[in-house]
Amino acid sequence: MSTQARRGNTRQRIQDVALELFSEHGYDKTSLREIAEKLEVTKAALYYHFKTKEDIVISLFQDLGRPCDELIAWAEGQPRTLETKQEVLRRYSEALRSAEPLFRFMQENQAAVRDLSIGETFKSRMLTLFDLLKEPESELTDQVRCITALFSMHAGTFAMQNVEGDPEEKRKAILEVATELVTAANPPHRRPARPDSAQTVSP
C-alpha cells in the first residue's frame, strides 16, 4: 500500500506515526498521549482504534508481515528446487520494502521486542523461511549460509544506509549476495531431482 493511501486511513496513520515515534524516541519512552498529540487527535479517538502501545505494534506486525506470510504459504506449495529458493529470496526482498520501518523499529527497540508477543511471531517466521531455504539433511556450513542469507537481507538494509548509491541498486546488491549464499548451500550434487512440473516456478 502506498504511503499516500495509508495517510487517508486513520488506523494506518496511527500506525505510521507510532512507528515513527517509537523509532525516534524508543518504544518504552513513547506514550499514547504523545502519539495522539502528534496526530492532533484526542486520546479517546486513539483508544477507539488501539487500547495500548502493544496493540499498535501487534497490528503493524500483522499488516506489514502479511506479505511474508503469503510468501511462506506460496513457497510451501512449491517443489524444493534451487529455483524455488531463489524466488523465495526475490519475493522476500520485495516484501521487506514495505516492512522496512518495522525492521527499523525492531533494530532500535530490541529489548522491547523481546518482551512483546511479536518477538516469538517474528522468530517463527524466520525459522520457517530458514527451513524453506535449506535441505533437510544439509551440512552445518550450508545451514549457516542459508540463515546468513536471511540475516544479510535484514541487516544489509540498515548497514547500507550510509553507503552511497541508489536504494534500489543497494537492494539488488543485497539480494545478489543472499542468492549466492543459498546457491552455494545447494550444490548440484545435493539438489533434489527437479520434476518436469517444476521447470517453471508458478506465480
ZIJO-V555808 format. One record per residue. NEAR is the number of other ideal C-beta (glycine too) atoms within 10 Angstrom. D_FIRST is the distance of its C-alpha to the first C-alpha in Angstrom with 2 decimals. Layout:
((NEAR:D_FIRST) (NEAR:D_FIRST))
This chain:
((10:0.00) (8:3.80) (9:6.63) (7:8.34) (9:6.47) (15:6.76) (11:10.24) (9:11.23) (12:11.18) (14:14.27) (14:13.59) (18:10.42) (16:12.50) (24:15.22) (23:13.34) (17:12.36) (20:15.95) (26:17.59) (21:16.13) (16:17.29) (19:20.67) (26:21.08) (18:20.69) (10:23.01) (13:25.66) (14:25.32) (22:24.32) (12:27.95) (11:28.64) (21:25.78) (13:26.63) (18:24.84) (10:26.95) (14:25.57) (23:21.96) (18:23.09) (15:25.00) (15:22.17) (16:20.09) (8:23.35) (17:23.48) (11:26.24) (13:26.33) (8:26.87) (13:23.54) (21:21.90) (13:24.05) (13:22.83) (16:19.49) (19:20.78) (11:24.43) (10:24.33) (19:22.54) (15:22.47) (14:20.63) (24:17.79) (25:17.82) (16:18.12) (17:15.12) (22:13.06) (23:14.67) (12:13.99) (17:10.23) (21:9.65) (18:12.72) (13:11.86) (17:11.17) (21:14.56) (14:16.21) (12:15.26) (21:16.68) (17:19.78) (9:20.35) (16:20.25) (21:22.51) (11:24.99) (8:25.74) (16:26.51) (15:29.91) (19:30.34) (18:30.91) (17:30.19) (15:27.91) (19:25.77) (24:25.72) (18:24.75) (18:21.86) (22:20.79) (22:20.79) (15:18.89) (17:16.05) (24:16.22) (19:16.04) (13:12.73) (18:11.43) (21:12.95) (12:10.89) (18:7.93) (22:10.90) (15:13.15) (16:13.49) (22:14.47) (17:17.00) (17:18.33) (25:18.97) (21:20.76) (14:22.75) (16:23.94) (20:24.62) (10:26.21) (10:28.96) (19:26.73) (18:24.52) (10:27.80) (12:28.80) (19:25.61) (11:24.99) (21:21.77) (15:24.13) (10:25.57) (15:22.26) (17:21.16) (10:24.69) (11:24.64) (17:21.51) (15:23.14) (12:26.44) (16:25.02) (22:23.41) (15:26.73) (15:28.69) (18:26.70) (28:27.55) (22:31.19) (17:34.14) (7:35.86) (7:39.07) (16:37.81) (12:39.85) (7:38.90) (9:38.18) (19:35.71) (15:33.98) (14:33.73) (21:32.22) (23:29.45) (17:28.56) (16:28.85) (28:26.39) (21:23.70) (12:24.71) (16:24.94) (21:21.25) (18:20.59) (14:23.43) (20:23.11) (21:19.85) (13:21.89) (12:25.24) (16:24.18) (10:22.82) (6:26.35) (9:27.11) (6:27.18) (9:25.06) (8:21.86) (12:18.86) (9:18.04) (10:21.74) (17:21.93) (19:19.16) (12:21.17) (14:24.35) (22:23.20) (21:22.15) (12:25.55) (14:27.45) (25:25.77) (18:26.51) (12:30.08) (21:30.60) (21:29.56) (15:31.60) (13:34.55) (24:34.22) (22:34.59) (10:37.72) (6:39.00) (4:41.93) (12:39.80) (14:37.02) (13:37.25) (7:38.48) (14:35.71) (9:36.20) (5:36.28) (8:33.22) (16:31.22) (10:32.06) (7:28.52) (17:25.46) (11:23.95) (4:20.36))
